[in-house]
Amino acid sequence: MGMHAGDLPNITVPAGGKLTFDLIDPDVTLKAGANSLLDADGSAVMLHAAADDYKGDPAGNAGARIACGVVTK
């Protein structure tokens, strides 16, 4: 099915396990309206163990979910 709003590019974490980066996703917003991450049912950030192939369903064959975070105001 391809990418969806909120899909982020694949990120490779260095062997030391620490990574800092900034990312802008023009397909989502923190304001009210379409594609808001702060809508009634909420949103989360999910980190998968492997790279997304941007084809498979679900989750682009990206492997196990290894970390997540809740998006809040």
LUMKOL-163236 format. One record per residue: residue number from 0; z negated, y, x of N, C-alpha, C, O in turn. Coordinates in pm, 1 decimal. Each point is the difference from the previous one (the first is absolute). Layout:
N
resi / n_Z / n_Y / n_X / ca_Z / ca_Y / ca_X / c_Z / c_Y / c_X / o_Z / o_Y / o_X
NUM / Z / Y / X / Z / Y / X / Z / Y / X / Z / Y / X
...
This chain:
73
resi / n_Z / n_Y / n_X / ca_Z / ca_Y / ca_X / c_Z / c_Y / c_X / o_Z / o_Y / o_X
0 / 0.0 / -120.3 / 82.4 / 0.0 / 120.3 / -82.4 / 0.0 / 126.1 / 86.4 / 21.2 / 109.1 / -53.1
1 / -43.8 / -119.6 / 182.4 / 3.2 / 116.7 / 86.6 / -129.5 / 78.5 / -0.5 / -100.5 / -43.3 / -56.3
2 / 104.3 / 158.9 / 119.4 / -119.1 / 84.3 / 13.1 / -37.9 / 63.4 / -133.6 / 83.3 / 15.3 / -89.3
3 / -210.3 / 20.8 / 77.8 / -49.7 / 69.9 / -117.8 / -77.5 / 122.9 / 46.1 / -32.6 / 12.2 / 118.1
4 / 3.1 / 78.4 / -210.3 / -77.9 / 119.5 / 33.8 / -130.2 / -44.8 / 64.8 / -70.1 / -85.9 / -53.5
5 / 38.6 / 142.2 / 165.3 / -123.0 / -36.3 / 69.9 / 20.4 / -100.4 / 111.1 / -89.7 / -18.1 / 82.3
6 / 204.6 / -48.4 / -76.5 / 28.1 / -87.9 / 113.5 / 4.7 / 83.5 / 126.0 / 66.0 / 103.8 / 4.0
7 / -134.4 / -147.9 / 97.3 / -1.5 / 71.0 / 127.0 / 80.5 / -78.5 / 102.7 / 20.3 / -120.3 / -16.7
8 / 25.3 / 185.5 / 121.5 / 73.7 / -73.6 / 102.1 / -90.7 / -98.6 / 73.1 / -122.0 / 16.7 / 1.7
9 / 181.1 / -118.3 / 57.9 / -77.4 / -95.0 / 79.6 / -61.1 / 72.4 / 119.5 / 63.6 / 85.6 / 61.6
10 / -187.1 / -120.9 / -30.0 / -73.4 / 61.6 / 110.2 / -48.4 / -112.2 / 91.3 / -54.6 / -99.4 / -47.7
11 / 74.0 / 114.4 / 176.8 / -48.4 / -98.6 / 95.7 / -125.6 / 54.1 / 66.7 / 1.7 / 107.7 / 59.6
12 / -109.5 / -182.6 / -69.9 / -126.5 / 40.1 / 60.5 / -3.3 / -53.8 / 143.4 / 28.4 / -117.7 / 22.1
13 / -63.0 / 203.0 / 75.8 / -5.8 / -45.2 / 138.9 / -103.9 / -110.9 / 20.7 / -89.0 / -19.2 / -82.9
14 / 101.5 / -52.0 / 192.6 / -89.5 / -112.5 / 29.5 / -146.7 / 41.4 / -2.2 / -85.9 / -81.1 / -34.7
15 / 55.4 / 205.8 / 71.3 / -138.3 / 46.9 / -0.8 / -58.9 / 13.7 / -139.2 / -121.3 / 14.3 / -14.7
16 / 206.5 / -18.5 / -88.4 / -46.8 / 2.3 / -137.7 / -24.0 / 137.5 / -59.7 / -47.8 / 10.0 / -113.0
17 / 79.7 / 96.7 / 186.3 / -21.3 / 135.1 / -53.3 / 132.6 / 72.0 / -11.5 / 85.6 / -9.7 / 87.9
18 / -69.9 / 82.4 / -198.1 / 123.0 / 73.3 / -25.0 / -33.1 / 123.7 / -81.6 / -75.1 / -7.8 / -97.2
19 / 129.9 / 120.0 / 135.5 / -12.4 / 123.7 / -76.8 / 140.5 / 49.8 / -28.8 / 84.2 / 5.3 / 89.7
20 / -58.4 / 31.6 / -216.1 / 132.0 / 50.9 / -34.9 / -9.1 / 86.2 / -124.6 / -95.5 / -11.0 / -77.0
21 / 193.1 / 95.6 / 57.4 / 15.0 / 80.2 / -120.9 / 126.3 / -47.8 / -69.1 / 99.0 / -33.5 / 65.1
22 / -103.2 / 30.7 / -196.6 / 115.6 / -45.0 / -75.2 / 13.0 / 83.0 / -126.3 / -99.1 / 25.0 / -68.7
23 / 219.0 / 17.2 / 38.1 / 28.0 / 72.4 / -124.0 / 89.3 / -88.0 / -85.5 / 103.4 / -48.3 / 46.3
24 / -143.3 / 27.5 / -171.1 / 79.9 / -79.7 / -92.9 / 43.6 / 90.4 / -115.2 / -80.8 / 30.0 / -87.8
25 / 205.8 / 13.6 / 86.2 / 47.0 / 91.5 / -103.8 / 11.6 / -64.8 / -138.3 / 27.8 / 69.1 / -98.0
26 / -48.7 / -201.0 / 89.0 / 14.3 / -69.2 / -128.2 / -128.9 / -7.7 / -80.4 / 1.5 / -47.2 / -113.7
27 / -113.0 / 92.6 / 170.2 / -127.3 / 0.4 / -72.8 / -66.0 / 136.6 / 16.6 / 37.2 / 78.3 / 87.3
28 / -136.1 / -51.3 / -172.9 / -68.6 / 129.1 / 4.3 / -148.0 / -17.5 / -31.8 / -40.0 / -99.9 / -59.7
29 / -40.7 / 197.3 / 99.8 / -141.3 / 4.4 / -38.3 / -21.1 / 96.0 / -116.6 / -112.3 / 16.1 / -47.8
30 / 219.0 / 47.3 / 2.3 / -5.1 / 89.3 / -115.8 / 26.4 / -79.8 / -127.4 / 48.3 / -113.1 / 6.4
31 / -79.4 / 170.9 / -120.7 / 27.8 / -64.5 / -128.3 / 151.0 / -12.6 / -18.5 / 76.6 / 83.4 / 48.2
32 / -35.1 / -188.3 / -118.1 / 141.6 / -17.6 / -29.7 / 51.7 / -136.2 / 40.8 / -76.5 / -90.2 / 34.0
33 / 207.8 / 77.2 / -38.1 / 64.1 / -127.1 / 34.8 / -32.3 / -37.4 / 144.3 / -2.6 / 85.9 / 88.1
34 / -21.8 / -213.0 / -65.1 / -30.5 / -56.2 / 132.4 / -127.2 / 56.8 / 62.9 / -13.7 / 1.5 / 122.4
35 / -79.5 / 45.1 / -206.1 / -127.9 / 47.8 / 51.7 / -86.0 / -118.9 / 41.7 / -9.9 / -99.1 / -72.4
36 / -52.2 / 110.2 / 190.4 / -92.9 / -103.7 / 44.9 / -135.3 / 12.1 / -68.7 / -84.2 / -88.9 / 12.4
37 / 63.0 / 198.0 / -84.4 / -127.9 / 24.1 / -66.5 / 13.2 / -13.3 / -151.3 / -64.5 / 74.3 / -74.1
38 / 147.0 / -167.8 / 27.0 / 16.7 / -19.1 / -143.8 / -115.5 / -82.4 / -56.3 / -92.0 / -35.2 / 73.8
39 / 95.3 / 4.5 / -200.8 / -111.4 / -64.6 / -69.7 / -37.6 / -137.3 / 55.1 / -117.7 / -36.2 / -1.7
40 / 215.1 / -41.1 / 50.5 / -34.7 / -134.2 / 48.8 / -24.5 / -4.2 / 150.1 / -25.8 / -107.6 / 53.9
41 / 32.8 / 220.3 / 15.1 / -34.3 / 8.6 / 140.8 / 104.9 / -58.0 / 93.3 / 101.5 / -53.8 / -44.2
42 / -127.4 / 65.6 / 173.9 / 91.4 / -48.4 / 102.4 / -79.0 / -49.3 / 119.7 / -115.7 / 37.2 / 19.6
43 / 179.2 / -120.4 / 59.0 / -61.7 / -51.2 / 122.6 / 105.5 / -5.5 / 109.6 / 120.1 / -1.9 / -26.8
44 / -167.5 / -0.4 / 150.0 / 84.8 / -21.2 / 116.3 / -25.0 / -143.1 / 45.5 / -114.8 / -40.0 / 19.4
45 / 220.9 / -36.8 / -2.6 / -14.3 / -140.5 / 38.0 / 68.4 / -23.7 / 133.1 / 114.2 / 41.7 / 19.6
46 / -182.7 / -108.0 / 72.0 / 55.0 / -35.1 / 130.7 / 24.0 / -150.5 / 3.0 / -90.2 / -79.2 / -27.2
47 / 212.4 / 41.6 / 60.7 / 36.7 / -141.7 / 7.9 / 9.5 / -43.9 / 145.0 / 16.5 / 83.6 / 88.9
48 / -26.5 / -212.6 / -63.8 / -3.1 / -56.0 / 134.9 / 134.7 / 0.9 / 70.7 / 3.8 / -2.7 / 123.0
49 / 105.5 / 6.4 / -195.8 / 132.9 / -10.1 / 61.8 / 90.3 / 113.2 / -48.7 / -36.7 / 76.3 / -89.3
50 / 153.2 / -66.9 / 148.4 / 97.1 / 103.8 / -37.6 / 60.4 / -28.5 / -137.1 / 22.5 / -115.5 / -36.4
51 / 3.0 / 220.1 / -37.9 / 68.0 / -7.4 / -129.8 / 149.4 / -16.7 / 25.1 / 58.3 / 72.9 / 80.2
52 / 3.7 / -168.9 / -148.8 / 145.2 / -18.0 / 16.7 / 79.1 / 88.2 / -96.3 / 123.1 / 1.1 / 3.9
53 / -193.4 / 73.2 / -90.9 / 58.9 / 89.3 / -100.0 / 96.3 / -72.5 / -93.7 / 87.2 / 62.7 / -60.2
54 / -102.7 / -193.8 / 47.7 / 83.8 / -78.9 / -90.5 / -84.8 / -91.5 / -87.0 / 15.1 / -1.4 / -122.2
55 / -103.9 / -74.7 / 184.4 / -78.7 / -100.8 / -70.6 / -91.2 / 59.8 / -104.7 / -34.2 / 118.2 / 4.7
56 / -4.6 / -201.9 / -99.3 / -89.7 / 42.2 / -105.5 / -100.9 / -111.6 / -21.6 / 44.4 / -113.2 / -19.3
57 / -171.7 / 132.9 / 20.5 / -63.1 / 131.3 / 12.0 / -23.1 / 40.3 / 145.4 / 2.5 / -83.6 / 90.3
58 / -24.1 / 207.8 / -70.5 / -43.3 / 59.2 / 127.1 / 92.6 / -25.0 / 117.9 / -45.7 / 2.0 / 114.3
59 / 172.7 / -25.1 / -137.8 / 96.3 / -9.2 / 109.0 / -28.9 / -107.7 / 101.8 / 32.9 / 15.1 / 117.6
60 / -95.3 / -125.7 / -162.2 / -37.5 / -108.4 / 91.7 / -82.5 / 51.6 / 117.1 / 13.5 / -49.2 / 112.0
61 / -98.6 / 147.6 / -137.0 / -77.7 / 64.2 / 105.9 / -127.7 / -74.2 / 36.5 / -78.6 / 49.3 / 81.0
62 / 56.7 / -164.5 / -137.9 / -115.8 / -79.6 / 38.5 / -127.1 / 38.8 / -73.9 / 1.4 / 70.2 / -101.1
63 / -110.7 / -119.3 / 156.8 / -131.2 / 17.1 / -62.6 / -41.5 / 146.5 / -4.0 / 38.3 / 79.8 / 85.5
64 / -117.2 / -47.1 / -186.4 / -61.9 / 132.5 / -7.5 / -120.3 / -3.4 / 93.4 / -89.2 / -83.5 / -15.5
65 / 87.1 / 175.8 / 113.7 / -108.6 / -4.9 / 98.3 / -94.3 / 119.1 / -7.0 / -107.7 / -3.9 / 59.5
66 / 145.0 / 109.5 / -130.5 / -89.0 / 116.1 / -16.4 / 52.4 / 83.8 / -116.4 / 118.9 / -3.1 / -31.6
67 / -209.2 / 77.8 / -31.5 / 43.8 / 90.6 / -107.0 / -95.9 / 117.3 / -8.5 / -111.1 / -3.7 / 52.9
68 / 156.5 / 106.5 / -120.0 / -83.0 / 117.9 / -23.5 / 35.8 / 59.5 / -135.2 / 115.5 / -6.0 / -42.1
69 / -213.1 / 62.8 / -25.4 / 20.8 / 60.9 / -130.0 / 32.8 / 147.6 / 18.2 / -64.9 / 69.1 / 78.6
70 / 166.0 / -20.3 / -151.5 / 37.6 / 141.1 / 4.3 / -85.3 / 73.6 / -102.6 / 5.2 / -30.8 / -119.1
71 / -84.2 / 128.5 / 165.5 / -85.3 / 77.2 / -90.1 / 17.1 / 148.6 / 26.0 / 50.6 / 41.6 / 104.2
72 / -93.1 / 35.6 / -199.4 / 7.2 / 146.4 / 9.9 / -108.4 / 51.7 / 90.1 / -10.5 / 120.9 / 21.0
